Amino acid sequence: MVTVLYRQRHGYDVRIHSDDHEPPHVHVFKSGNRVRVFLDPISFDENHGFNNRELRRIRRLVELHLELLLDHWEIIHR
């Protein structure tokens, strides 16, 4: 697992698993909570503990760094 964004605003870690499957997505962690976020289009899957306010923050974080996240996904999964 590769941490792409570490302790971003509000303390979220954004990671990509090196042995993961398509479609491109990231895993976001904070305080024992986790959610999988698909990147194109941005959508949530397997939310474990994040409330709606946090999901909005996570969406903004992913939107802000979308190009970087997609680039890392491609590099890791070549």
ZABALO-55583 format. One record per atom (N, C-alpha, C, CB): residue number from 1; residue in one letter; chain; atom name; x, y, z. Coordinates in steps of 0.001 Angstrom, whole numbers. Glycine has a CB too. Layout:
<rec NUM "a" "A" "CA" <X Y Z>>
...
//
This chain:
<rec 1 "m" "A" "N" <848 -1161 0>>
<rec 1 "m" "A" "CA" <0 0 0>>
<rec 1 "m" "A" "C" <898 1229 0>>
<rec 1 "m" "A" "CB" <-967 -5 1214>>
<rec 2 "v" "A" "N" <583 2176 -859>>
<rec 2 "v" "A" "CA" <1364 3400 -987>>
<rec 2 "v" "A" "C" <529 4559 -469>>
<rec 2 "v" "A" "CB" <1804 3643 -2463>>
<rec 3 "t" "A" "N" <1078 5306 487>>
<rec 3 "t" "A" "CA" <395 6502 961>>
<rec 3 "t" "A" "C" <746 7639 21>>
<rec 3 "t" "A" "CB" <788 6843 2436>>
<rec 4 "v" "A" "N" <-265 8163 -662>>
<rec 4 "v" "A" "CA" <-55 9225 -1640>>
<rec 4 "v" "A" "C" <-181 10595 -980>>
<rec 4 "v" "A" "CB" <-1057 9096 -2799>>
<rec 5 "l" "A" "N" <-1158 10760 -137>>
<rec 5 "l" "A" "CA" <-1338 12008 619>>
<rec 5 "l" "A" "C" <-1357 11644 2100>>
<rec 5 "l" "A" "CB" <-2669 12767 195>>
<rec 6 "y" "A" "N" <-503 12271 2885>>
<rec 6 "y" "A" "CA" <-370 11925 4291>>
<rec 6 "y" "A" "C" <-797 13087 5169>>
<rec 6 "y" "A" "CB" <1067 11519 4611>>
<rec 7 "r" "A" "N" <-1689 12797 6102>>
<rec 7 "r" "A" "CA" <-2157 13774 7085>>
<rec 7 "r" "A" "C" <-2515 15116 6455>>
<rec 7 "r" "A" "CB" <-1101 13981 8146>>
<rec 8 "q" "A" "N" <-3360 15012 5452>>
<rec 8 "q" "A" "CA" <-3861 16214 4805>>
<rec 8 "q" "A" "C" <-4747 16992 5770>>
<rec 8 "q" "A" "CB" <-4636 15861 3523>>
<rec 9 "r" "A" "N" <-5210 18128 5321>>
<rec 9 "r" "A" "CA" <-6109 18939 6145>>
<rec 9 "r" "A" "C" <-7184 18042 6744>>
<rec 9 "r" "A" "CB" <-6752 20087 5313>>
<rec 10 "h" "A" "N" <-7460 18201 7985>>
<rec 10 "h" "A" "CA" <-8405 17392 8749>>
<rec 10 "h" "A" "C" <-7860 15998 9049>>
<rec 10 "h" "A" "CB" <-9715 17278 7996>>
<rec 11 "g" "A" "N" <-6594 15702 8723>>
<rec 11 "g" "A" "CA" <-5949 14473 9153>>
<rec 11 "g" "A" "C" <-6191 13227 8336>>
<rec 11 "g" "A" "CB" <-6349 14202 10480>>
<rec 12 "y" "A" "N" <-6607 13348 7086>>
<rec 12 "y" "A" "CA" <-6881 12184 6256>>
<rec 12 "y" "A" "C" <-5606 11655 5600>>
<rec 12 "y" "A" "CB" <-7916 12532 5190>>
<rec 13 "d" "A" "N" <-5463 10335 5562>>
<rec 13 "d" "A" "CA" <-4422 9669 4787>>
<rec 13 "d" "A" "C" <-5088 9063 3563>>
<rec 13 "d" "A" "CB" <-3672 8575 5636>>
<rec 14 "v" "A" "N" <-4480 9268 2396>>
<rec 14 "v" "A" "CA" <-5020 8746 1150>>
<rec 14 "v" "A" "C" <-4005 7743 600>>
<rec 14 "v" "A" "CB" <-5315 9901 114>>
<rec 15 "r" "A" "N" <-4456 6508 401>>
<rec 15 "r" "A" "CA" <-3547 5427 10>>
<rec 15 "r" "A" "C" <-4063 4696 -1231>>
<rec 15 "r" "A" "CB" <-3368 4434 1171>>
<rec 16 "i" "A" "N" <-3091 4117 -1948>>
<rec 16 "i" "A" "CA" <-3387 3261 -3090>>
<rec 16 "i" "A" "C" <-2721 1921 -2828>>
<rec 16 "i" "A" "CB" <-2893 3898 -4445>>
<rec 17 "h" "A" "N" <-3476 858 -2953>>
<rec 17 "h" "A" "CA" <-2924 -491 -2796>>
<rec 17 "h" "A" "C" <-2208 -883 -4084>>
<rec 17 "h" "A" "CB" <-4046 -1527 -2447>>
<rec 18 "s" "A" "N" <-983 -1368 -3968>>
<rec 18 "s" "A" "CA" <-207 -1721 -5162>>
<rec 18 "s" "A" "C" <-745 -2956 -5865>>
<rec 18 "s" "A" "CB" <1238 -1945 -4791>>
<rec 19 "d" "A" "N" <-1467 -3804 -5161>>
<rec 19 "d" "A" "CA" <-1999 -5031 -5776>>
<rec 19 "d" "A" "C" <-3518 -4954 -5953>>
<rec 19 "d" "A" "CB" <-1635 -6260 -4919>>
<rec 20 "d" "A" "N" <-4035 -3749 -6104>>
<rec 20 "d" "A" "CA" <-5482 -3543 -6177>>
<rec 20 "d" "A" "C" <-5999 -3687 -7600>>
<rec 20 "d" "A" "CB" <-5847 -2170 -5633>>
<rec 21 "h" "A" "N" <-7293 -3588 -7760>>
<rec 21 "h" "A" "CA" <-8010 -3835 -9008>>
<rec 21 "h" "A" "C" <-8533 -2545 -9607>>
<rec 21 "h" "A" "CB" <-9158 -4803 -8779>>
<rec 22 "e" "A" "N" <-8901 -2621 -10870>>
<rec 22 "e" "A" "CA" <-9598 -1528 -11552>>
<rec 22 "e" "A" "C" <-11014 -1442 -10996>>
<rec 22 "e" "A" "CB" <-9617 -1743 -13106>>
<rec 23 "p" "A" "N" <-11701 -346 -11145>>
<rec 23 "p" "A" "CA" <-11288 934 -11690>>
<rec 23 "p" "A" "C" <-10409 1696 -10699>>
<rec 23 "p" "A" "CB" <-12509 1766 -12062>>
<rec 24 "p" "A" "N" <-9736 2748 -11171>>
<rec 24 "p" "A" "CA" <-8869 3528 -10289>>
<rec 24 "p" "A" "C" <-9632 4046 -9063>>
<rec 24 "p" "A" "CB" <-8256 4702 -11059>>
<rec 25 "h" "A" "N" <-9024 3837 -7904>>
<rec 25 "h" "A" "CA" <-9637 4289 -6663>>
<rec 25 "h" "A" "C" <-8564 4433 -5590>>
<rec 25 "h" "A" "CB" <-10743 3309 -6204>>
<rec 26 "v" "A" "N" <-8924 5102 -4517>>
<rec 26 "v" "A" "CA" <-8047 5280 -3364>>
<rec 26 "v" "A" "C" <-8798 4851 -2115>>
<rec 26 "v" "A" "CB" <-7560 6756 -3243>>
<rec 27 "h" "A" "N" <-8034 4667 -1051>>
<rec 27 "h" "A" "CA" <-8594 4353 253>>
<rec 27 "h" "A" "C" <-8220 5511 1173>>
<rec 27 "h" "A" "CB" <-8065 2964 806>>
<rec 28 "v" "A" "N" <-9214 6049 1868>>
<rec 28 "v" "A" "CA" <-8987 7183 2769>>
<rec 28 "v" "A" "C" <-9195 6696 4196>>
<rec 28 "v" "A" "CB" <-9944 8388 2436>>
<rec 29 "f" "A" "N" <-8243 7060 5067>>
<rec 29 "f" "A" "CA" <-8241 6623 6461>>
<rec 29 "f" "A" "C" <-8142 7811 7401>>
<rec 29 "f" "A" "CB" <-7089 5654 6718>>
<rec 30 "k" "A" "N" <-8790 7664 8556>>
<rec 30 "k" "A" "CA" <-8644 8637 9644>>
<rec 30 "k" "A" "C" <-9271 8053 10900>>
<rec 30 "k" "A" "CB" <-9304 10010 9277>>
<rec 31 "s" "A" "N" <-8516 8020 11978>>
<rec 31 "s" "A" "CA" <-9024 7623 13296>>
<rec 31 "s" "A" "C" <-9794 6301 13275>>
<rec 31 "s" "A" "CB" <-9917 8710 13844>>
<rec 32 "g" "A" "N" <-9277 5321 12568>>
<rec 32 "g" "A" "CA" <-9928 4013 12510>>
<rec 32 "g" "A" "C" <-11061 3908 11505>>
<rec 32 "g" "A" "CB" <-10447 3670 13846>>
<rec 33 "n" "A" "N" <-11439 5005 10870>>
<rec 33 "n" "A" "CA" <-12473 5000 9833>>
<rec 33 "n" "A" "C" <-11808 4830 8474>>
<rec 33 "n" "A" "CB" <-13323 6309 9875>>
<rec 34 "r" "A" "N" <-12558 4304 7509>>
<rec 34 "r" "A" "CA" <-12020 4154 6163>>
<rec 34 "r" "A" "C" <-13143 4174 5141>>
<rec 34 "r" "A" "CB" <-11213 2858 6043>>
<rec 35 "v" "A" "N" <-12787 4610 3950>>
<rec 35 "v" "A" "CA" <-13724 4615 2827>>
<rec 35 "v" "A" "C" <-12932 4434 1536>>
<rec 35 "v" "A" "CB" <-14563 5937 2790>>
<rec 36 "r" "A" "N" <-13524 3716 589>>
<rec 36 "r" "A" "CA" <-12933 3590 -739>>
<rec 36 "r" "A" "C" <-13588 4649 -1615>>
<rec 36 "r" "A" "CB" <-13126 2137 -1337>>
<rec 37 "v" "A" "N" <-12762 5348 -2393>>
<rec 37 "v" "A" "CA" <-13252 6422 -3253>>
<rec 37 "v" "A" "C" <-12828 6126 -4688>>
<rec 37 "v" "A" "CB" <-12713 7813 -2786>>
<rec 38 "f" "A" "N" <-13807 5886 -5549>>
<rec 38 "f" "A" "CA" <-13525 5736 -6975>>
<rec 38 "f" "A" "C" <-13197 7101 -7549>>
<rec 38 "f" "A" "CB" <-14726 5090 -7727>>
<rec 39 "l" "A" "N" <-12282 7144 -8527>>
<rec 39 "l" "A" "CA" <-11769 8427 -9005>>
<rec 39 "l" "A" "C" <-12440 8955 -10263>>
<rec 39 "l" "A" "CB" <-10321 8307 -9257>>
<rec 40 "d" "A" "N" <-13037 8100 -11071>>
<rec 40 "d" "A" "CA" <-13612 8583 -12326>>
<rec 40 "d" "A" "C" <-14880 7826 -12680>>
<rec 40 "d" "A" "CB" <-12599 8458 -13459>>
<rec 41 "p" "A" "N" <-16025 8378 -12320>>
<rec 41 "p" "A" "CA" <-16252 9615 -11577>>
<rec 41 "p" "A" "C" <-16041 9406 -10078>>
<rec 41 "p" "A" "CB" <-17667 10141 -11841>>
<rec 42 "i" "A" "N" <-15879 10489 -9366>>
<rec 42 "i" "A" "CA" <-15672 10406 -7920>>
<rec 42 "i" "A" "C" <-16947 9897 -7268>>
<rec 42 "i" "A" "CB" <-15263 11787 -7328>>
<rec 43 "s" "A" "N" <-16806 8797 -6543>>
<rec 43 "s" "A" "CA" <-17934 8226 -5810>>
<rec 43 "s" "A" "C" <-17397 7385 -4662>>
<rec 43 "s" "A" "CB" <-18842 7373 -6745>>
<rec 44 "f" "A" "N" <-18236 7177 -3660>>
<rec 44 "f" "A" "CA" <-17836 6460 -2452>>
<rec 44 "f" "A" "C" <-18343 5026 -2465>>
<rec 44 "f" "A" "CB" <-18348 7181 -1213>>
<rec 45 "d" "A" "N" <-17545 4153 -1836>>
<rec 45 "d" "A" "CA" <-17907 2752 -1703>>
<rec 45 "d" "A" "C" <-17295 2253 -396>>
<rec 45 "d" "A" "CB" <-17414 1902 -2938>>
<rec 46 "e" "A" "N" <-17966 1350 251>>
<rec 46 "e" "A" "CA" <-17467 719 1475>>
<rec 46 "e" "A" "C" <-17049 1737 2541>>
<rec 46 "e" "A" "CB" <-16291 -178 1145>>
<rec 47 "n" "A" "N" <-17963 2601 2901>>
<rec 47 "n" "A" "CA" <-17714 3573 3964>>
<rec 47 "n" "A" "C" <-17834 2889 5322>>
<rec 47 "n" "A" "CB" <-18700 4767 3864>>
<rec 48 "h" "A" "N" <-16799 3016 6120>>
<rec 48 "h" "A" "CA" <-16786 2443 7464>>
<rec 48 "h" "A" "C" <-16468 3540 8467>>
<rec 48 "h" "A" "CB" <-15755 1283 7570>>
<rec 49 "g" "A" "N" <-17494 4293 8867>>
<rec 49 "g" "A" "CA" <-17350 5227 9967>>
<rec 49 "g" "A" "C" <-17388 6704 9662>>
<rec 49 "g" "A" "CB" <-16135 4958 10613>>
<rec 50 "f" "A" "N" <-17247 7115 8419>>
<rec 50 "f" "A" "CA" <-17271 8539 8112>>
<rec 50 "f" "A" "C" <-18707 9034 8004>>
<rec 50 "f" "A" "CB" <-16506 8825 6812>>
<rec 51 "n" "A" "N" <-18972 10208 8596>>
<rec 51 "n" "A" "CA" <-20296 10815 8472>>
<rec 51 "n" "A" "C" <-20357 11670 7201>>
<rec 51 "n" "A" "CB" <-20627 11675 9726>>
<rec 52 "n" "A" "N" <-21518 12215 6903>>
<rec 52 "n" "A" "CA" <-21709 12978 5664>>
<rec 52 "n" "A" "C" <-20806 14196 5583>>
<rec 52 "n" "A" "CB" <-23149 13413 5541>>
<rec 53 "r" "A" "N" <-20579 14874 6695>>
<rec 53 "r" "A" "CA" <-19696 16044 6695>>
<rec 53 "r" "A" "C" <-18278 15642 6297>>
<rec 53 "r" "A" "CB" <-19691 16721 8082>>
<rec 54 "e" "A" "N" <-17797 14542 6872>>
<rec 54 "e" "A" "CA" <-16456 14076 6533>>
<rec 54 "e" "A" "C" <-16377 13617 5080>>
<rec 54 "e" "A" "CB" <-16041 12941 7464>>
<rec 55 "l" "A" "N" <-17427 12974 4586>>
<rec 55 "l" "A" "CA" <-17432 12547 3184>>
<rec 55 "l" "A" "C" <-17360 13750 2236>>
<rec 55 "l" "A" "CB" <-18694 11716 2886>>
<rec 56 "r" "A" "N" <-18006 14853 2588>>
<rec 56 "r" "A" "CA" <-17904 16071 1769>>
<rec 56 "r" "A" "C" <-16471 16594 1781>>
<rec 56 "r" "A" "CB" <-18878 17164 2282>>
<rec 57 "r" "A" "N" <-15825 16567 2948>>
<rec 57 "r" "A" "CA" <-14419 16996 3045>>
<rec 57 "r" "A" "C" <-13524 16089 2206>>
<rec 57 "r" "A" "CB" <-13945 16991 4520>>
<rec 58 "i" "A" "N" <-13757 14793 2274>>
<rec 58 "i" "A" "CA" <-12964 13835 1510>>
<rec 58 "i" "A" "C" <-13165 14060 21>>
<rec 58 "i" "A" "CB" <-13337 12393 1889>>
<rec 59 "r" "A" "N" <-14398 14296 -400>>
<rec 59 "r" "A" "CA" <-14668 14568 -1819>>
<rec 59 "r" "A" "C" <-13880 15790 -2273>>
<rec 59 "r" "A" "CB" <-16186 14786 -2062>>
<rec 60 "r" "A" "N" <-13885 16855 -1481>>
<rec 60 "r" "A" "CA" <-13133 18064 -1846>>
<rec 60 "r" "A" "C" <-11633 17770 -1930>>
<rec 60 "r" "A" "CB" <-13395 19192 -823>>
<rec 61 "l" "A" "N" <-11120 16991 -993>>
<rec 61 "l" "A" "CA" <-9709 16619 -998>>
<rec 61 "l" "A" "C" <-9362 15840 -2265>>
<rec 61 "l" "A" "CB" <-9368 15786 250>>
<rec 62 "v" "A" "N" <-10188 14872 -2613>>
<rec 62 "v" "A" "CA" <-9950 14075 -3828>>
<rec 62 "v" "A" "C" <-10066 14957 -5067>>
<rec 62 "v" "A" "CB" <-10951 12891 -3915>>
<rec 63 "e" "A" "N" <-11057 15831 -5123>>
<rec 63 "e" "A" "CA" <-11204 16730 -6268>>
<rec 63 "e" "A" "C" <-9970 17617 -6424>>
<rec 63 "e" "A" "CB" <-12464 17598 -6111>>
<rec 64 "l" "A" "N" <-9458 18122 -5319>>
<rec 64 "l" "A" "CA" <-8296 19008 -5337>>
<rec 64 "l" "A" "C" <-7052 18294 -5868>>
<rec 64 "l" "A" "CB" <-8026 19550 -3933>>
<rec 65 "h" "A" "N" <-6913 17014 -5570>>
<rec 65 "h" "A" "CA" <-5718 16253 -5926>>
<rec 65 "h" "A" "C" <-5988 15168 -6976>>
<rec 65 "h" "A" "CB" <-5135 15619 -4684>>
<rec 66 "l" "A" "N" <-7082 15286 -7708>>
<rec 66 "l" "A" "CA" <-7506 14229 -8619>>
<rec 66 "l" "A" "C" <-6433 13872 -9650>>
<rec 66 "l" "A" "CB" <-8774 14646 -9330>>
<rec 67 "e" "A" "N" <-5845 14844 -10276>>
<rec 67 "e" "A" "CA" <-4831 14570 -11294>>
<rec 67 "e" "A" "C" <-3644 13815 -10683>>
<rec 67 "e" "A" "CB" <-4352 15886 -11946>>
<rec 68 "l" "A" "N" <-3184 14243 -9535>>
<rec 68 "l" "A" "CA" <-2085 13562 -8839>>
<rec 68 "l" "A" "C" <-2455 12120 -8501>>
<rec 68 "l" "A" "CB" <-1710 14322 -7557>>
<rec 69 "l" "A" "N" <-3659 11913 -7997>>
<rec 69 "l" "A" "CA" <-4095 10565 -7621>>
<rec 69 "l" "A" "C" <-4187 9647 -8832>>
<rec 69 "l" "A" "CB" <-5447 10623 -6914>>
<rec 70 "l" "A" "N" <-4729 10147 -9919>>
<rec 70 "l" "A" "CA" <-4813 9343 -11144>>
<rec 70 "l" "A" "C" <-3420 9030 -11697>>
<rec 70 "l" "A" "CB" <-5650 10076 -12209>>
<rec 71 "d" "A" "N" <-2524 10000 -11634>>
<rec 71 "d" "A" "CA" <-1148 9769 -12080>>
<rec 71 "d" "A" "C" <-479 8681 -11243>>
<rec 71 "d" "A" "CB" <-332 11071 -12004>>
<rec 72 "h" "A" "N" <-643 8741 -9935>>
<rec 72 "h" "A" "CA" <-58 7719 -9047>>
<rec 72 "h" "A" "C" <-673 6350 -9303>>
<rec 72 "h" "A" "CB" <-253 8111 -7571>>
<rec 73 "w" "A" "N" <-1978 6319 -9530>>
<rec 73 "w" "A" "CA" <-2629 5029 -9825>>
<rec 73 "w" "A" "C" <-1957 4397 -11062>>
<rec 73 "w" "A" "CB" <-4183 5222 -10068>>
<rec 74 "e" "A" "N" <-1772 5189 -12101>>
<rec 74 "e" "A" "CA" <-1168 4674 -13342>>
<rec 74 "e" "A" "C" <266 4201 -13104>>
<rec 74 "e" "A" "CB" <-1187 5759 -14439>>
<rec 75 "i" "A" "N" <1046 4947 -12375>>
<rec 75 "i" "A" "CA" <2439 4577 -12098>>
<rec 75 "i" "A" "C" <2495 3277 -11304>>
<rec 75 "i" "A" "CB" <3161 5704 -11327>>
<rec 76 "i" "A" "N" <1676 3149 -10302>>
<rec 76 "i" "A" "CA" <1679 1969 -9418>>
<rec 76 "i" "A" "C" <1176 729 -10140>>
<rec 76 "i" "A" "CB" <817 2227 -8177>>
<rec 77 "h" "A" "N" <234 882 -11054>>
<rec 77 "h" "A" "CA" <-408 -277 -11687>>
<rec 77 "h" "A" "C" <27 -553 -13115>>
<rec 77 "h" "A" "CB" <-1870 -92 -11671>>
<rec 78 "r" "A" "N" <1163 -56 -13520>>
<rec 78 "r" "A" "CA" <1694 -344 -14872>>
<rec 78 "r" "A" "C" <2042 -1783 -14995>>
<rec 78 "r" "A" "CB" <2921 506 -15185>>
//
